Amino acid sequence: MSIDAKGFALILSLALSSTISAAAGSAERPDAEYAVAQREKLQSARMAIAQGDRETLSRLKHELADYPLLPYLDYWALSKKLSQLPYSEIDRFLEEYRGTAIGDWMQVKVLRELGSRQRFRAYLKYYDADKVVRTSLRCYYADALSRHGDKTEAYQLVEDLWLVGHSQAEECDPVFARWISDGGLTEDLAWRRHMLAVEAGNLDLAEYVARKMPPEKAALAKIARAVHRAPEQLLDHQRFLSNKPEYREIVLHGIARLARASAEDALTAWRHYDAGYLFDDKERDVLLREIALNFARQDNLDGLRQLVQQSDNFSDERTIEWLARQAMRELDWAQVDFWINRLPETARNHERWLYWRARVLEEQYGSSRAQEAAYLYRRAAQERSYYGFLAADTLGQNYSFVDRPAPINARAVEEMSARPAMQRARELQAIGEFYHARREWDYATQGMNHQELLTAGKVASAWGWYHKSIRSVLAADYLDDLELRFPLAFADIVTDVSRRMGSKSALDPYLIYAVARQESHFSHDAKSGAGALGLMQLLPSTARATARRAGVDFRRNWDLLSPSTNIALGSFYLSTLLNRFDNNRILAAAAYNAGPTRVAQWLKETRQQLPYDVWIETIPYSETRKYVQNVLAYSVIYAYRSGTNLPLLRENEATTRL
């Protein structure tokens, strides 16, 4: 994000700084006024760069000599005149900042400039294959290498760039043309890319590639595209039985396509072709999984059962779990037992299936196998999870939190926080340069060992950068420090909002924490692919409608990056869902993720027949199922973190059939 381009960043940073600092406790240094003054000078220096005012820039750089973001002034100044290709300045910058975030960013900028201007000899000097991953820059490199370097190496890279099922960046076109002119495009490479394009549904690209094939191969390619468009042709089995290896690929792809329209027809076709083509185990497994998935999508439970039962070696875990859940939905406990026993042993011993194995024993055998069921519940209850908490509730025992702070000493935290890259990340966050801040943090932490990651997590927590704290301990694979994994982030805001809104619904601070933790890991500037923003991941349209009812000031989409605004609007929306669904947090959480209309439809389909645990386990969307389970479990953990005992389910939730 560029402050100059976006305009709002400095204003936003000022609005956020007091909120984030208060929540973090120690996020601001004691000399807060000095820090603010330095940040203002940085903005003035950026303005001087934009205006070409070298005198002012020189003076401000001198005054900012001890400021962590001083290197960024060099970066911005060089970026402004990069089109002039001042090689000596570029070399000095890259040498001085080698291995840093801005050093690597500058290298990418230089390569873009050189490639676009076809300065290929210079391009070879600045290219580093270990660092560059962008396709456009790799294409420039192949072009440069084919002109001024090792052509064999260049064309090997071109083959890698060629073999994709989508159109490559336009920067690839010149080197592709030279490679083809030099005879690099073989019949096999053309066919392989054609089929990749067909499998990806990019038929225009496939037709383009087919025009580069000899007539006989092009005819086969045409058949492949025809089967993609109308896979039911495969039901005329004699047409596609051939010794040519291309037909094998066509049939495999066509059956997978046919399964999307009719899994039953696809299975019929498969049985005819399997014997004729002698597909290997890997091909068989992949295709049977695709057919199974589409049986499930088409709600053809009988067909799916037959496929699994008639295929002795078929043991796709996801398919078997789906069948177990369908049996649960029908409350057919014998079938639940049958399918769970088809799962691999590692899966059956996961707390999820330990819990359901115990439930099966209770439902089928009652008290006669109560001891066996209790043993399975006890094993599941050892885990700090949704299923562990369910099992503990069933046994009437305390939850297993396993809260063990990571072994981190204060000296290590102090030394870590003083590292230049860490200081740069902190200051970039403070001035609203969130993208650059994340990149600096990622560069600073890449390659860290276990202990360093834990220390970095502690630093991030102290700075109120909670999502980096969480991700650092996850990267260190240390899951038992609940203070770092489940921070009481923005506690004053959460407490105030829950106090004001909780009187109108079952909203409590633990549910707010749980939703924010699940939605964004407490990243106040998070943005989803769908456009949801902030801590509680609100769509601007939802936020706008909610703001009018909640009486919360909401003028611009970027207001959702303010923790106070986002938590207020997200909590109010969550409160309305609780009111709509009779203060049932199960349904409210599902509606927050999947939308209230879908939840209402799911309730209509089940007609209040299912116990709460079965209803949750059989939520049609796996994402929503996991979301609900996490929110419920996280609520328990946040109550524990706040010094409160909270059951996984309230009485109305545990006794209501859904």
Secondary structure as the mmCIF struct_conf table of DSSP 4:
data_model
#
loop_
_struct_conf.conf_type_id
_struct_conf.id
_struct_conf.beg_label_comp_id
_struct_conf.beg_label_asym_id
_struct_conf.beg_label_seq_id
_struct_conf.end_label_comp_id
_struct_conf.end_label_asym_id
_struct_conf.end_label_seq_id
HELX_RH_AL_P HELX_RH_AL_P1 ILE A 3 LYS A 6
BEND BEND1 GLY A 7 GLY A 7
HELX_RH_AL_P HELX_RH_AL_P2 ALA A 9 ALA A 24
BEND BEND2 GLY A 25 GLU A 28
BEND BEND3 PRO A 30 PRO A 30
HELX_RH_AL_P HELX_RH_AL_P3 ALA A 32 GLN A 51
TURN_TY1_P TURN_TY1_P1 GLY A 52 GLY A 52
HELX_RH_AL_P HELX_RH_AL_P4 ARG A 54 GLU A 63
TURN_TY1_P TURN_TY1_P2 LEU A 64 ASP A 66
TURN_TY1_P TURN_TY1_P3 PRO A 68 LEU A 69
HELX_RH_AL_P HELX_RH_AL_P5 LEU A 70 LYS A 80
TURN_TY1_P TURN_TY1_P4 LYS A 81 LYS A 81
HELX_RH_3T_P HELX_RH_3T_P1 LEU A 82 GLN A 84
HELX_RH_AL_P HELX_RH_AL_P6 TYR A 87 GLU A 96
TURN_TY1_P TURN_TY1_P5 TYR A 97 GLY A 99
BEND BEND4 THR A 100 THR A 100
HELX_RH_AL_P HELX_RH_AL_P7 ALA A 101 SER A 116
TURN_TY1_P TURN_TY1_P6 ARG A 117 GLN A 118
HELX_RH_AL_P HELX_RH_AL_P8 PHE A 120 TYR A 126
TURN_TY1_P TURN_TY1_P7 ALA A 129 LYS A 131
HELX_RH_AL_P HELX_RH_AL_P9 THR A 135 HIS A 148
BEND BEND5 GLY A 149 GLY A 149
HELX_RH_AL_P HELX_RH_AL_P10 LYS A 151 TRP A 162
BEND BEND6 LEU A 163 HIS A 166
HELX_LH_PP_P HELX_LH_PP_P1 SER A 167 ALA A 169
HELX_RH_3T_P HELX_RH_3T_P2 GLU A 170 CYS A 172
HELX_RH_AL_P HELX_RH_AL_P11 ASP A 173 SER A 181
TURN_TY1_P TURN_TY1_P8 ASP A 182 GLY A 183
HELX_RH_AL_P HELX_RH_AL_P12 GLU A 187 GLU A 199
TURN_TY1_P TURN_TY1_P9 ALA A 200 GLY A 201
HELX_RH_AL_P HELX_RH_AL_P13 LEU A 203 ALA A 210
TURN_TY1_P TURN_TY1_P10 ARG A 211 LYS A 212
BEND BEND7 MET A 213 MET A 213
HELX_RH_AL_P HELX_RH_AL_P14 PRO A 215 ARG A 229
HELX_RH_3T_P HELX_RH_3T_P3 PRO A 231 LEU A 235
BEND BEND8 ASP A 236 ASP A 236
HELX_RH_3T_P HELX_RH_3T_P4 HIS A 237 PHE A 240
BEND BEND9 ASN A 243 LYS A 244
HELX_RH_AL_P HELX_RH_AL_P15 PRO A 245 ALA A 261
HELX_RH_AL_P HELX_RH_AL_P16 ALA A 263 TYR A 277
TURN_TY1_P TURN_TY1_P11 LEU A 278 LEU A 278
HELX_RH_AL_P HELX_RH_AL_P17 ASP A 281 ARG A 297
TURN_TY1_P TURN_TY1_P12 GLN A 298 ASP A 299
HELX_RH_AL_P HELX_RH_AL_P18 LEU A 301 GLN A 310
TURN_TY1_P TURN_TY1_P13 ASP A 312 ASN A 313
HELX_RH_AL_P HELX_RH_AL_P19 GLU A 317 ARG A 329
TURN_TY1_P TURN_TY1_P14 GLU A 330 LEU A 331
HELX_RH_AL_P HELX_RH_AL_P20 TRP A 333 ILE A 340
TURN_TY1_P TURN_TY1_P15 ASN A 341 ARG A 342
BEND BEND10 LEU A 343 LEU A 343
HELX_RH_AL_P HELX_RH_AL_P21 GLU A 345 ARG A 348
TURN_TY1_P TURN_TY1_P16 ASN A 349 ASN A 349
BEND BEND11 HIS A 350 HIS A 350
HELX_RH_AL_P HELX_RH_AL_P22 GLU A 351 TYR A 365
HELX_RH_3T_P HELX_RH_3T_P5 GLY A 366 ARG A 369
HELX_RH_AL_P HELX_RH_AL_P23 ALA A 370 ALA A 381
TURN_TY1_P TURN_TY1_P17 GLN A 382 GLN A 382
BEND BEND12 GLU A 383 SER A 385
HELX_RH_AL_P HELX_RH_AL_P24 TYR A 386 LEU A 395
TURN_TY1_P TURN_TY1_P18 GLY A 396 GLY A 396
HELX_RH_AL_P HELX_RH_AL_P25 ALA A 410 SER A 417
TURN_TY1_P TURN_TY1_P19 ALA A 418 ALA A 418
BEND BEND13 ARG A 419 ARG A 419
HELX_RH_AL_P HELX_RH_AL_P26 PRO A 420 ALA A 430
TURN_TY1_P TURN_TY1_P20 ILE A 431 GLY A 432
HELX_RH_AL_P HELX_RH_AL_P27 PHE A 434 THR A 445
TURN_TY1_P TURN_TY1_P21 GLN A 446 GLY A 447
HELX_RH_AL_P HELX_RH_AL_P28 HIS A 450 ALA A 462
TURN_TY1_P TURN_TY1_P22 TRP A 463 GLY A 464
HELX_RH_AL_P HELX_RH_AL_P29 TYR A 466 ALA A 475
TURN_TY1_P TURN_TY1_P23 ALA A 476 ASP A 477
HELX_RH_AL_P HELX_RH_AL_P30 LEU A 482 ARG A 485
BEND BEND14 PHE A 486 PHE A 486
TURN_TY1_P TURN_TY1_P24 ALA A 489 PHE A 490
HELX_RH_AL_P HELX_RH_AL_P31 ALA A 491 MET A 501
HELX_RH_3T_P HELX_RH_3T_P6 GLY A 502 LYS A 504
BEND BEND15 SER A 505 ALA A 506
HELX_RH_AL_P HELX_RH_AL_P32 PRO A 509 SER A 520
TURN_TY1_P TURN_TY1_P25 HIS A 521 PHE A 522
TURN_TY1_P TURN_TY1_P26 HIS A 524 ASP A 525
STRN STRN1 LYS A 527 LYS A 527
TURN_TY1_P TURN_TY1_P27 GLY A 529 ALA A 530
STRN STRN2 LEU A 533 LEU A 533
TURN_TY1_P TURN_TY1_P28 GLY A 534 GLN A 537
STRN STRN3 LEU A 538 LEU A 538
HELX_RH_AL_P HELX_RH_AL_P33 PRO A 540 ALA A 550
TURN_TY1_P TURN_TY1_P29 GLY A 551 GLY A 551
BEND BEND16 ARG A 556 ARG A 556
HELX_RH_3T_P HELX_RH_3T_P7 ASN A 557 LEU A 561
BEND BEND17 SER A 562 SER A 562
HELX_RH_AL_P HELX_RH_AL_P34 PRO A 563 ARG A 580
TURN_TY1_P TURN_TY1_P30 PHE A 581 ASN A 583
HELX_RH_AL_P HELX_RH_AL_P35 ARG A 585 ALA A 594
HELX_RH_AL_P HELX_RH_AL_P36 PRO A 596 THR A 606
TURN_TY1_P TURN_TY1_P31 ARG A 607 GLN A 608
BEND BEND18 LEU A 610 LEU A 610
HELX_RH_AL_P HELX_RH_AL_P37 TYR A 612 GLU A 617
TURN_TY1_P TURN_TY1_P32 THR A 618 THR A 618
BEND BEND19 PRO A 620 PRO A 620
HELX_RH_AL_P HELX_RH_AL_P38 SER A 622 ARG A 641
TURN_TY1_P TURN_TY1_P33 SER A 642 GLY A 643
BEND BEND20 LEU A 648 LEU A 649
HELX_RH_AL_P HELX_RH_AL_P39 GLU A 651 THR A 655
#
